Amino acid sequence: MKHRINIYGEFGIKEPILALARETEEAVKDAFARIEAVREVNQLKVIRALQLEKVSDSHFAGTTGYGYNDRGREIMEAVYAHAFGCEDALVRHSITCGSHALALCLYGILRPGDELLSVTGKPYDTLDEVIGIRGKPGSGSLKDFGITYRQVELKAGEIDFKAITEAINERTRMVFLTRSRGYANRPPATIEQIARVVETVKAINKDILVMVDNCYGEFVETLEPTDAGADVMAGSLIKNPGGGIVPAGGYIAGTREAVEMISYRMTLPGIGREVGATLGQNRLMFQGFFLAPHIVAESLKGAVFTAEIMRRLGFETWPGPFDQRCDLIQAIRFDREDAVIAFCQGIQKGSPVDSYVTPEPWEMPGYDAPVIMAAGAFIQGSSIELSADAPIKAPYTAYMQGGLVYEHVKLGVMSAIQELSLRGIINL
C-alpha cells in the first residue's frame, strides 16, 4: 500500500516553509477560535431564516420567460431579508457583479439635484465612472444626470464623524460607506462604526439614506450593516453570500421603500421585482447561502494564517493576525514589483484550476494601473475562491481574499512563499 506521508513534497514545498507553517498555525489558534465562534452564530442565523420561510424542495424549481410568480425567488429574497435583519431584498442571478448591484442602488434612489456623499473616502475604483469621477462625459454617469458627488476622507484611517456632520447639506440624499478596504491601506468599517454613521446622519436629517457597499463583508461579523440601521446594502453572489457555488448574481437588501425604488431600475417602473426568470438557479442560490457562513470562516482562517506567516517573513500585513476583521481581504505590502508579481504567480501555482497558467499584469478595465490577478477558480472572477490581486504601482501591495477551504489557502500561500524563495527575494 502506498503511503503519502509528505504530501506537500508533491507540490515542491520545502521543509523550512512547512516548519514555518506549523509554527504559524500554533501561534494563531486563538484567532481561529474567535472566527469559529462567529461562524456558529451566522450559520444558525441562516438556518433559522430558512426555517422561518418554510423552504422546501418545491422552491428549487426554476422559471422561464417573464418569471412571474416564481415562488422560489420570492422565498429566497425573504430568507435574505430575515438573515440580514431588514425588511426586503432582491437576489438575482441577472445582477452581473457587485459593482452592478451598487450601481442599481445609486441609480434607483438618486435623482437630478441630489448629492451623494461618501464618508469612507473614494469608493472602489469600478464605481468611478458610475459616479463620474472619471470616464467619458455622456456615458450615463450620475454626473451626467446632475447628481453631484463629494467625499469625506478618513482621518488617520478612521471615519471622521465631525467632518461628516459638516459635509451634510440640503442636497445630501445619500451617505455612502465602503465596508471593505478594497485597494486602500485602511481598516474596513466595523458594524459599530456603521451604526454610529447611521445615528449621526439620521440625527441631522432622517430622510437621508445610508448605503453600504457590503462586498467581502457578509458573515464576517455576527451582524450586518442593515442590522445596524443602514437603509440599503449590496453585494455579489460570487463573493461571500454565494458560498462558492452560485455561478453568478448579486443581492440588494434594505428597507422596503429603498428596495422597491431599486427594483424599478433593475427592470422598469411599474414592473420592478415581479419579473425575472430564475432559469433553474434557485437550488444553488439557497444552498450557497446555507454554506456561506462556513465558507467565509474558512477564508478568514486562511487570511489570519497569511497575515502571520508573511509577518514572520518580514512583510507588513494588514490587518494583523489578531486584529478585528470586518472583511475577507488580506493585504501584504512588498515594496517591490518583482516580489508582488512572484507572490501572485505563486498563489496561482497552488490553485486547483489553471495551476499551470502564469498570470501577468494587464490593463484591466475600470482600474488606473495595470493589475495582476491570480485566480484558479471554478467560477470566473469568484472572490470567495482564493485569489490575489495587485495593482502594479507603489507600494506594490497584494490583496488576497477568499478560499473555499482553509487547506487550499494554506497551500497557496506556501506555494507563493516558495516562489519568493526560488527567485531570491527571501531566504529560506
Secondary structure as a PSIPRED ss2 file (coil, helix, strand):
# PSIPRED VFORMAT (PSIPRED V4.0)

   1 M C   1.000  0.000  0.000
   2 K C   1.000  0.000  0.000
   3 H C   1.000  0.000  0.000
   4 R C   1.000  0.000  0.000
   5 I C   1.000  0.000  0.000
   6 N C   1.000  0.000  0.000
   7 I H   0.000  1.000  0.000
   8 Y H   0.000  1.000  0.000
   9 G H   0.000  1.000  0.000
  10 E H   0.000  1.000  0.000
  11 F H   0.000  1.000  0.000
  12 G C   1.000  0.000  0.000
  13 I C   1.000  0.000  0.000
  14 K C   1.000  0.000  0.000
  15 E H   0.000  1.000  0.000
  16 P H   0.000  1.000  0.000
  17 I H   0.000  1.000  0.000
  18 L H   0.000  1.000  0.000
  19 A H   0.000  1.000  0.000
  20 L H   0.000  1.000  0.000
  21 A H   0.000  1.000  0.000
  22 R H   0.000  1.000  0.000
  23 E H   0.000  1.000  0.000
  24 T H   0.000  1.000  0.000
  25 E H   0.000  1.000  0.000
  26 E H   0.000  1.000  0.000
  27 A H   0.000  1.000  0.000
  28 V C   1.000  0.000  0.000
  29 K H   0.000  1.000  0.000
  30 D H   0.000  1.000  0.000
  31 A H   0.000  1.000  0.000
  32 F H   0.000  1.000  0.000
  33 A H   0.000  1.000  0.000
  34 R H   0.000  1.000  0.000
  35 I H   0.000  1.000  0.000
  36 E H   0.000  1.000  0.000
  37 A H   0.000  1.000  0.000
  38 V H   0.000  1.000  0.000
  39 R H   0.000  1.000  0.000
  40 E H   0.000  1.000  0.000
  41 V H   0.000  1.000  0.000
  42 N H   0.000  1.000  0.000
  43 Q H   0.000  1.000  0.000
  44 L H   0.000  1.000  0.000
  45 K H   0.000  1.000  0.000
  46 V H   0.000  1.000  0.000
  47 I H   0.000  1.000  0.000
  48 R H   0.000  1.000  0.000
  49 A H   0.000  1.000  0.000
  50 L H   0.000  1.000  0.000
  51 Q H   0.000  1.000  0.000
  52 L H   0.000  1.000  0.000
  53 E C   1.000  0.000  0.000
  54 K C   1.000  0.000  0.000
  55 V C   1.000  0.000  0.000
  56 S C   1.000  0.000  0.000
  57 D H   0.000  1.000  0.000
  58 S H   0.000  1.000  0.000
  59 H H   0.000  1.000  0.000
  60 F H   0.000  1.000  0.000
  61 A C   1.000  0.000  0.000
  62 G C   1.000  0.000  0.000
  63 T C   1.000  0.000  0.000
  64 T C   1.000  0.000  0.000
  65 G C   1.000  0.000  0.000
  66 Y C   1.000  0.000  0.000
  67 G C   1.000  0.000  0.000
  68 Y C   1.000  0.000  0.000
  69 N C   1.000  0.000  0.000
  70 D C   1.000  0.000  0.000
  71 R H   0.000  1.000  0.000
  72 G H   0.000  1.000  0.000
  73 R H   0.000  1.000  0.000
  74 E H   0.000  1.000  0.000
  75 I H   0.000  1.000  0.000
  76 M H   0.000  1.000  0.000
  77 E H   0.000  1.000  0.000
  78 A H   0.000  1.000  0.000
  79 V H   0.000  1.000  0.000
  80 Y H   0.000  1.000  0.000
  81 A H   0.000  1.000  0.000
  82 H H   0.000  1.000  0.000
  83 A H   0.000  1.000  0.000
  84 F C   1.000  0.000  0.000
  85 G C   1.000  0.000  0.000
  86 C C   1.000  0.000  0.000
  87 E C   1.000  0.000  0.000
  88 D E   0.000  0.000  1.000
  89 A E   0.000  0.000  1.000
  90 L E   0.000  0.000  1.000
  91 V E   0.000  0.000  1.000
  92 R E   0.000  0.000  1.000
  93 H C   1.000  0.000  0.000
  94 S C   1.000  0.000  0.000
  95 I C   1.000  0.000  0.000
  96 T C   1.000  0.000  0.000
  97 C C   1.000  0.000  0.000
  98 G H   0.000  1.000  0.000
  99 S H   0.000  1.000  0.000
 100 H H   0.000  1.000  0.000
 101 A H   0.000  1.000  0.000
 102 L H   0.000  1.000  0.000
 103 A H   0.000  1.000  0.000
 104 L H   0.000  1.000  0.000
 105 C H   0.000  1.000  0.000
 106 L H   0.000  1.000  0.000
 107 Y H   0.000  1.000  0.000
 108 G H   0.000  1.000  0.000
 109 I H   0.000  1.000  0.000
 110 L C   1.000  0.000  0.000
 111 R C   1.000  0.000  0.000
 112 P C   1.000  0.000  0.000
 113 G C   1.000  0.000  0.000
 114 D C   1.000  0.000  0.000
 115 E E   0.000  0.000  1.000
 116 L E   0.000  0.000  1.000
 117 L E   0.000  0.000  1.000
 118 S E   0.000  0.000  1.000
 119 V C   1.000  0.000  0.000
 120 T C   1.000  0.000  0.000
 121 G C   1.000  0.000  0.000
 122 K C   1.000  0.000  0.000
 123 P C   1.000  0.000  0.000
 124 Y C   1.000  0.000  0.000
 125 D H   0.000  1.000  0.000
 126 T H   0.000  1.000  0.000
 127 L H   0.000  1.000  0.000
 128 D H   0.000  1.000  0.000
 129 E H   0.000  1.000  0.000
 130 V H   0.000  1.000  0.000
 131 I H   0.000  1.000  0.000
 132 G C   1.000  0.000  0.000
 133 I C   1.000  0.000  0.000
 134 R C   1.000  0.000  0.000
 135 G C   1.000  0.000  0.000
 136 K C   1.000  0.000  0.000
 137 P C   1.000  0.000  0.000
 138 G C   1.000  0.000  0.000
 139 S C   1.000  0.000  0.000
 140 G C   1.000  0.000  0.000
 141 S C   1.000  0.000  0.000
 142 L C   1.000  0.000  0.000
 143 K H   0.000  1.000  0.000
 144 D H   0.000  1.000  0.000
 145 F H   0.000  1.000  0.000
 146 G C   1.000  0.000  0.000
 147 I C   1.000  0.000  0.000
 148 T E   0.000  0.000  1.000
 149 Y E   0.000  0.000  1.000
 150 R E   0.000  0.000  1.000
 151 Q E   0.000  0.000  1.000
 152 V C   1.000  0.000  0.000
 153 E C   1.000  0.000  0.000
 154 L C   1.000  0.000  0.000
 155 K E   0.000  0.000  1.000
 156 A C   1.000  0.000  0.000
 157 G C   1.000  0.000  0.000
 158 E E   0.000  0.000  1.000
 159 I C   1.000  0.000  0.000
 160 D C   1.000  0.000  0.000
 161 F H   0.000  1.000  0.000
 162 K H   0.000  1.000  0.000
 163 A H   0.000  1.000  0.000
 164 I H   0.000  1.000  0.000
 165 T H   0.000  1.000  0.000
 166 E H   0.000  1.000  0.000
 167 A H   0.000  1.000  0.000
 168 I C   1.000  0.000  0.000
 169 N C   1.000  0.000  0.000
 170 E C   1.000  0.000  0.000
 171 R C   1.000  0.000  0.000
 172 T E   0.000  0.000  1.000
 173 R E   0.000  0.000  1.000
 174 M E   0.000  0.000  1.000
 175 V E   0.000  0.000  1.000
 176 F E   0.000  0.000  1.000
 177 L E   0.000  0.000  1.000
 178 T E   0.000  0.000  1.000
 179 R C   1.000  0.000  0.000
 180 S C   1.000  0.000  0.000
 181 R C   1.000  0.000  0.000
 182 G C   1.000  0.000  0.000
 183 Y C   1.000  0.000  0.000
 184 A C   1.000  0.000  0.000
 185 N C   1.000  0.000  0.000
 186 R C   1.000  0.000  0.000
 187 P C   1.000  0.000  0.000
 188 P C   1.000  0.000  0.000
 189 A C   1.000  0.000  0.000
 190 T C   1.000  0.000  0.000
 191 I H   0.000  1.000  0.000
 192 E H   0.000  1.000  0.000
 193 Q H   0.000  1.000  0.000
 194 I H   0.000  1.000  0.000
 195 A H   0.000  1.000  0.000
 196 R H   0.000  1.000  0.000
 197 V H   0.000  1.000  0.000
 198 V H   0.000  1.000  0.000
 199 E H   0.000  1.000  0.000
 200 T H   0.000  1.000  0.000
 201 V H   0.000  1.000  0.000
 202 K H   0.000  1.000  0.000
 203 A H   0.000  1.000  0.000
 204 I H   0.000  1.000  0.000
 205 N C   1.000  0.000  0.000
 206 K C   1.000  0.000  0.000
 207 D C   1.000  0.000  0.000
 208 I C   1.000  0.000  0.000
 209 L E   0.000  0.000  1.000
 210 V E   0.000  0.000  1.000
 211 M E   0.000  0.000  1.000
 212 V E   0.000  0.000  1.000
 213 D E   0.000  0.000  1.000
 214 N C   1.000  0.000  0.000
 215 C C   1.000  0.000  0.000
 216 Y C   1.000  0.000  0.000
 217 G C   1.000  0.000  0.000
 218 E C   1.000  0.000  0.000
 219 F C   1.000  0.000  0.000
 220 V C   1.000  0.000  0.000
 221 E C   1.000  0.000  0.000
 222 T C   1.000  0.000  0.000
 223 L C   1.000  0.000  0.000
 224 E C   1.000  0.000  0.000
 225 P C   1.000  0.000  0.000
 226 T C   1.000  0.000  0.000
 227 D C   1.000  0.000  0.000
 228 A C   1.000  0.000  0.000
 229 G C   1.000  0.000  0.000
 230 A C   1.000  0.000  0.000
 231 D C   1.000  0.000  0.000
 232 V E   0.000  0.000  1.000
 233 M E   0.000  0.000  1.000
 234 A E   0.000  0.000  1.000
 235 G E   0.000  0.000  1.000
 236 S E   0.000  0.000  1.000
 237 L C   1.000  0.000  0.000
 238 I C   1.000  0.000  0.000
 239 K C   1.000  0.000  0.000
 240 N H   0.000  1.000  0.000
 241 P H   0.000  1.000  0.000
 242 G H   0.000  1.000  0.000
 243 G C   1.000  0.000  0.000
 244 G C   1.000  0.000  0.000
 245 I C   1.000  0.000  0.000
 246 V C   1.000  0.000  0.000
 247 P C   1.000  0.000  0.000
 248 A C   1.000  0.000  0.000
 249 G C   1.000  0.000  0.000
 250 G E   0.000  0.000  1.000
 251 Y E   0.000  0.000  1.000
 252 I E   0.000  0.000  1.000
 253 A E   0.000  0.000  1.000
 254 G E   0.000  0.000  1.000
 255 T C   1.000  0.000  0.000
 256 R H   0.000  1.000  0.000
 257 E H   0.000  1.000  0.000
 258 A H   0.000  1.000  0.000
 259 V H   0.000  1.000  0.000
 260 E H   0.000  1.000  0.000
 261 M H   0.000  1.000  0.000
 262 I H   0.000  1.000  0.000
 263 S H   0.000  1.000  0.000
 264 Y H   0.000  1.000  0.000
 265 R H   0.000  1.000  0.000
 266 M H   0.000  1.000  0.000
 267 T C   1.000  0.000  0.000
 268 L C   1.000  0.000  0.000
 269 P C   1.000  0.000  0.000
 270 G C   1.000  0.000  0.000
 271 I C   1.000  0.000  0.000
 272 G H   0.000  1.000  0.000
 273 R H   0.000  1.000  0.000
 274 E H   0.000  1.000  0.000
 275 V C   1.000  0.000  0.000
 276 G C   1.000  0.000  0.000
 277 A C   1.000  0.000  0.000
 278 T C   1.000  0.000  0.000
 279 L C   1.000  0.000  0.000
 280 G C   1.000  0.000  0.000
 281 Q C   1.000  0.000  0.000
 282 N H   0.000  1.000  0.000
 283 R H   0.000  1.000  0.000
 284 L H   0.000  1.000  0.000
 285 M H   0.000  1.000  0.000
 286 F H   0.000  1.000  0.000
 287 Q H   0.000  1.000  0.000
 288 G H   0.000  1.000  0.000
 289 F H   0.000  1.000  0.000
 290 F H   0.000  1.000  0.000
 291 L H   0.000  1.000  0.000
 292 A H   0.000  1.000  0.000
 293 P H   0.000  1.000  0.000
 294 H H   0.000  1.000  0.000
 295 I H   0.000  1.000  0.000
 296 V H   0.000  1.000  0.000
 297 A H   0.000  1.000  0.000
 298 E H   0.000  1.000  0.000
 299 S H   0.000  1.000  0.000
 300 L H   0.000  1.000  0.000
 301 K H   0.000  1.000  0.000
 302 G H   0.000  1.000  0.000
 303 A H   0.000  1.000  0.000
 304 V H   0.000  1.000  0.000
 305 F H   0.000  1.000  0.000
 306 T H   0.000  1.000  0.000
 307 A H   0.000  1.000  0.000
 308 E H   0.000  1.000  0.000
 309 I H   0.000  1.000  0.000
 310 M H   0.000  1.000  0.000
 311 R H   0.000  1.000  0.000
 312 R H   0.000  1.000  0.000
 313 L C   1.000  0.000  0.000
 314 G C   1.000  0.000  0.000
 315 F C   1.000  0.000  0.000
 316 E E   0.000  0.000  1.000
 317 T E   0.000  0.000  1.000
 318 W E   0.000  0.000  1.000
 319 P C   1.000  0.000  0.000
 320 G C   1.000  0.000  0.000
 321 P C   1.000  0.000  0.000
 322 F C   1.000  0.000  0.000
 323 D C   1.000  0.000  0.000
 324 Q C   1.000  0.000  0.000
 325 R C   1.000  0.000  0.000
 326 C C   1.000  0.000  0.000
 327 D C   1.000  0.000  0.000
 328 L C   1.000  0.000  0.000
 329 I C   1.000  0.000  0.000
 330 Q E   0.000  0.000  1.000
 331 A E   0.000  0.000  1.000
 332 I E   0.000  0.000  1.000
 333 R E   0.000  0.000  1.000
 334 F C   1.000  0.000  0.000
 335 D C   1.000  0.000  0.000
 336 R C   1.000  0.000  0.000
 337 E H   0.000  1.000  0.000
 338 D H   0.000  1.000  0.000
 339 A H   0.000  1.000  0.000
 340 V H   0.000  1.000  0.000
 341 I H   0.000  1.000  0.000
 342 A H   0.000  1.000  0.000
 343 F H   0.000  1.000  0.000
 344 C H   0.000  1.000  0.000
 345 Q H   0.000  1.000  0.000
 346 G H   0.000  1.000  0.000
 347 I H   0.000  1.000  0.000
 348 Q H   0.000  1.000  0.000
 349 K H   0.000  1.000  0.000
 350 G C   1.000  0.000  0.000
 351 S C   1.000  0.000  0.000
 352 P C   1.000  0.000  0.000
 353 V C   1.000  0.000  0.000
 354 D C   1.000  0.000  0.000
 355 S C   1.000  0.000  0.000
 356 Y C   1.000  0.000  0.000
 357 V C   1.000  0.000  0.000
 358 T C   1.000  0.000  0.000
 359 P C   1.000  0.000  0.000
 360 E C   1.000  0.000  0.000
 361 P C   1.000  0.000  0.000
 362 W E   0.000  0.000  1.000
 363 E C   1.000  0.000  0.000
 364 M C   1.000  0.000  0.000
 365 P C   1.000  0.000  0.000
 366 G C   1.000  0.000  0.000
 367 Y C   1.000  0.000  0.000
 368 D C   1.000  0.000  0.000
 369 A C   1.000  0.000  0.000
 370 P C   1.000  0.000  0.000
 371 V E   0.000  0.000  1.000
 372 I E   0.000  0.000  1.000
 373 M E   0.000  0.000  1.000
 374 A E   0.000  0.000  1.000
 375 A C   1.000  0.000  0.000
 376 G C   1.000  0.000  0.000
 377 A C   1.000  0.000  0.000
 378 F C   1.000  0.000  0.000
 379 I C   1.000  0.000  0.000
 380 Q C   1.000  0.000  0.000
 381 G C   1.000  0.000  0.000
 382 S C   1.000  0.000  0.000
 383 S C   1.000  0.000  0.000
 384 I C   1.000  0.000  0.000
 385 E C   1.000  0.000  0.000
 386 L C   1.000  0.000  0.000
 387 S E   0.000  0.000  1.000
 388 A E   0.000  0.000  1.000
 389 D E   0.000  0.000  1.000
 390 A E   0.000  0.000  1.000
 391 P E   0.000  0.000  1.000
 392 I C   1.000  0.000  0.000
 393 K C   1.000  0.000  0.000
 394 A C   1.000  0.000  0.000
 395 P C   1.000  0.000  0.000
 396 Y C   1.000  0.000  0.000
 397 T E   0.000  0.000  1.000
 398 A E   0.000  0.000  1.000
 399 Y E   0.000  0.000  1.000
 400 M E   0.000  0.000  1.000
 401 Q E   0.000  0.000  1.000
 402 G C   1.000  0.000  0.000
 403 G C   1.000  0.000  0.000
 404 L C   1.000  0.000  0.000
 405 V C   1.000  0.000  0.000
 406 Y H   0.000  1.000  0.000
 407 E H   0.000  1.000  0.000
 408 H H   0.000  1.000  0.000
 409 V H   0.000  1.000  0.000
 410 K H   0.000  1.000  0.000
 411 L H   0.000  1.000  0.000
 412 G H   0.000  1.000  0.000
 413 V H   0.000  1.000  0.000
 414 M H   0.000  1.000  0.000
 415 S H   0.000  1.000  0.000
 416 A H   0.000  1.000  0.000
 417 I H   0.000  1.000  0.000
 418 Q H   0.000  1.000  0.000
 419 E H   0.000  1.000  0.000
 420 L H   0.000  1.000  0.000
 421 S H   0.000  1.000  0.000
 422 L H   0.000  1.000  0.000
 423 R C   1.000  0.000  0.000
 424 G C   1.000  0.000  0.000
 425 I C   1.000  0.000  0.000
 426 I C   1.000  0.000  0.000
 427 N C   1.000  0.000  0.000
 428 L C   1.000  0.000  0.000
